[in-house]
């Protein structure tokens, strides 16, 4: 199928997700670092790979792919065995719902471009930009994780694939899913911005289960090429 190439930025939570998924599925790949701070994601050569000027982009199976959640679903569909999405319909819906809380509700509001813009607006209005950023992150990351903690605690149905929807070691049952792949990078971001996780015991327990797995540990930003 040819070489798999990940166009990556070490601190990007979306790239972090794809690194975890590739690791879980034992897919070897080569990393090409894309320095967002230097604006490499906006140069014409990179925009040919991803017209949005975002990371990650993944070259696999002869195709250039973008959007981390879509990439993870593609990997799950084309390389069966890991079960990043459960086989049973209601269980699969639950994993997608947990995933979307992070990838569609928390992450877009707190990404680099959005936060830079709101800090510029805060500075222009005479506010303390650093304080404004802290309050912003606390509201949207903290609030989003609080909702996720509640969702993890309330569902008690048994999935048709044999995994309980709560009470397992991970977001859904006893093996990592797409929801866990999205959760761990978001927790990295939360700590980076000093968002307290003290009120989220279920989330913190899931984090410990994930970080005991090499694919999660090896995908950590501190271990990535820059």
C-alpha positions in Angstrom: 0.0 0.0 0.0 3.0 2.3 0.2 4.4 4.4 3.0 2.1 6.0 5.5 3.0 9.6 6.2 1.5 11.8 9.0 1.8 15.6 8.7 1.8 16.4 12.3 2.3 19.2 14.9 3.4 17.9 18.3 1.0 19.9 20.3 -2.0 19.6 18.1 -4.7 17.6 19.8 -6.2 16.5 16.5 -2.8 15.1 15.4 -2.4 13.5 18.8 -5.6 11.6 18.2 -4.3 10.2 14.9 -1.0 9.2 16.5 -2.8 7.2 19.1 -5.0 5.5 16.6 -2.1 4.5 14.3 -0.3 3.1 17.4 -3.3 1.1 18.6 -3.6 -0.4 15.1 0.1 -1.1 14.8 0.4 0.9 11.6 4.0 2.1 11.0 4.2 5.7 9.7 6.7 8.5 9.0 6.1 11.9 10.6 6.6 15.2 8.8 6.5 17.9 11.4 4.4 21.0 10.4 5.3 24.0 12.6 2.1 25.9 13.2 3.9 28.7 15.0 6.1 29.3 12.0 3.1 29.2 9.7 4.1 26.2 7.7 0.5 25.0 7.6 -0.3 28.1 5.4 2.3 27.7 2.7 1.0 26.6 -0.8 2.7 23.2 -0.7 0.9 22.3 2.5 -2.4 23.7 1.4 -2.4 21.3 -1.5 -2.5 18.5 1.1 -5.1 20.2 3.4 -6.9 23.2 1.9 -8.0 24.2 5.4 -4.4 24.7 6.4 -4.9 22.5 9.5 -3.2 19.4 10.9 -3.2 16.5 10.7 -3.1 15.3 7.1 -2.5 11.6 6.7 -1.3 10.0 3.5 -2.4 6.4 3.5 -3.7 3.9 0.9 -2.6 6.2 -1.8 -5.0 9.0 -0.5 -4.4 12.2 1.4 -6.9 12.4 4.3 -7.8 15.2 6.7 -10.1 15.6 9.8 -8.9 13.4 12.6 -12.3 11.8 13.6 -13.0 10.9 10.0 -9.5 9.4 9.7 -10.0 7.3 12.8 -13.3 6.0 11.5 -11.7 5.2 8.1 -8.9 3.2 9.9 -11.5 1.3 12.0 -13.5 0.4 8.9 -10.6 -0.6 6.7 -8.5 -2.4 9.3 -10.9 -4.4 11.5 -9.8 -5.9 14.8 -9.1 -3.0 17.1 -12.8 -2.0 17.5 -12.3 1.7 17.9 -16.1 1.9 17.2 -18.2 -0.9 18.7 -20.1 -3.3 16.4 -23.5 -2.8 18.1 -25.5 0.2 16.8 -26.4 1.8 20.1 -23.0 1.3 21.6 -21.5 2.9 18.5 -23.8 5.8 18.8 -22.7 6.3 22.4 -19.0 6.3 21.5 -19.7 8.8 18.7 -21.6 11.0 21.1 -18.8 11.0 23.7 -16.3 11.7 20.9 -18.3 14.6 19.6 -18.5 16.3 23.0 -14.7 16.7 22.7 -14.0 16.9 19.0 -17.0 19.1 18.0 -17.9 21.1 21.1 -14.8 21.6 23.2 -11.9 21.5 20.8 -13.0 23.9 18.0 -13.7 26.7 20.6 -10.3 26.2 22.2 -7.9 25.7 19.3 -5.0 27.9 18.5 -6.5 30.2 16.0 -9.7 30.9 17.9 -7.9 31.6 21.2 -5.5 33.9 19.5 -8.4 35.9 18.0 -10.3 36.2 21.3 -7.1 37.3 23.0 -6.6 40.0 20.4 -10.1 41.2 20.9 -9.6 41.2 24.7 -6.4 43.2 24.4 -8.1 45.7 22.0 -10.9 46.3 24.6 -8.3 46.9 27.4 -8.8 43.5 29.1 -6.0 41.4 30.5 -5.5 38.9 27.6 -3.9 36.2 29.7 -6.7 36.3 32.3 -9.2 36.3 29.5 -7.6 33.2 28.0 -7.6 31.4 31.4 -11.3 32.2 31.9 -12.1 31.1 28.4 -10.4 27.8 28.8 -11.9 27.2 32.2 -15.4 27.8 30.8 -15.2 25.7 27.7 -12.8 23.0 28.6 -14.0 22.7 32.2 -17.6 22.9 31.3 -17.3 20.4 28.4 -15.5 17.9 30.6 -18.1 18.3 33.3 -20.8 17.3 30.8 -18.6 14.4 29.6 -18.2 13.2 33.2 -21.9 13.2 33.6 -22.5 11.3 30.4 -20.0 8.7 31.4 -21.8 8.2 34.7 -25.4 8.1 33.6 -25.8 5.4 30.9 -26.3 1.9 32.3 -27.5 -0.1 29.3 -25.7 -3.2 28.2 -24.3 -3.0 24.7 -25.0 -5.8 22.3 -21.3 -6.4 21.8 -21.0 -7.4 25.5 -19.4 -4.2 26.7 -21.1 -2.2 29.4 -21.6 1.4 28.5 -20.3 2.5 32.0 -18.3 1.0 34.7 -15.6 -0.3 32.4 -12.0 0.9 32.4 -12.5 3.1 29.4 -15.1 5.5 28.1 -17.0 2.5 26.8 -16.4 -0.9 28.2 -13.0 -2.5 28.8 -11.0 -1.6 25.7 -10.2 1.9 24.3 -12.4 3.4 21.7 -12.5 6.5 19.5 -13.8 8.4 22.6 -10.7 7.6 24.6 -8.5 8.6 21.7 -10.1 12.0 21.7 -10.2 12.3 25.5 -6.5 12.0 26.3 -5.3 14.9 24.0 -8.1 17.1 25.5 -6.8 16.3 29.0 -3.3 17.3 27.9 -4.7 20.6 26.8 -6.7 21.1 30.0 -3.5 20.7 32.1 -1.6 23.0 29.7 -4.1 25.7 30.4 -4.4 25.0 34.1 -7.9 23.8 34.0 -8.7 21.8 37.1 -9.6 18.1 36.7 -10.2 17.5 40.4 -14.0 17.2 40.0 -13.7 14.5 37.3 -12.9 11.2 39.0 -14.3 9.0 36.2 -12.3 10.9 33.5 -9.1 10.7 35.5 -9.5 6.9 36.1 -10.0 6.4 32.3 -6.9 8.5 31.7 -4.8 6.2 33.9 -6.2 3.1 32.0 -5.3 4.7 28.7 -1.8 5.9 29.7 -0.9 2.3 30.7 -1.1 1.4 27.0 2.0 2.0 24.8 0.0 3.5 21.9 -1.3 6.3 24.2 2.0 6.8 26.0 4.1 6.9 22.8 1.8 9.4 21.2 2.3 12.0 23.9 3.6 15.4 22.6 6.8 15.2 24.6 7.8 12.2 22.5 7.0 13.7 19.1 9.4 15.2 16.5 9.3 19.0 16.4 
